[in-house]
Amino acid sequence: MQKVEFELTSEYVELNQLLKLVGLCDSGGAGKQLVAGGQVRVDGKQELRKTAKIRAGQQVTVGDVRIVVVGDSGADGA
């Protein structure tokens, strides 16, 4: 499984935007389609909310890619 680390620079990032920012899709709209298709898991559970708030310490999985969300400068200790 490929692991991608994403550094959060605010309180949260919307799920569809996260997928775009890490390069798993070309746009936020394409990210929404991935989520709507049931292909995205957050902390091991299927997530169908396209704009779910993803915060530091959470993990998002799409296929064989795992995105680990860390806080700005590691301030959250995750």
Beta strands, then each sheet from edge to edge (+ up, - down):
strand 1: 2-7
strand 2: 13-14
strand 3: 40-42
strand 4: 45-46
strand 5: 53-54
strand 6: 59-62
strand 7: 65-70
sheet 1: 1+ 7+ 6- 3+ 4-
sheet 2: 2+ 5-
end
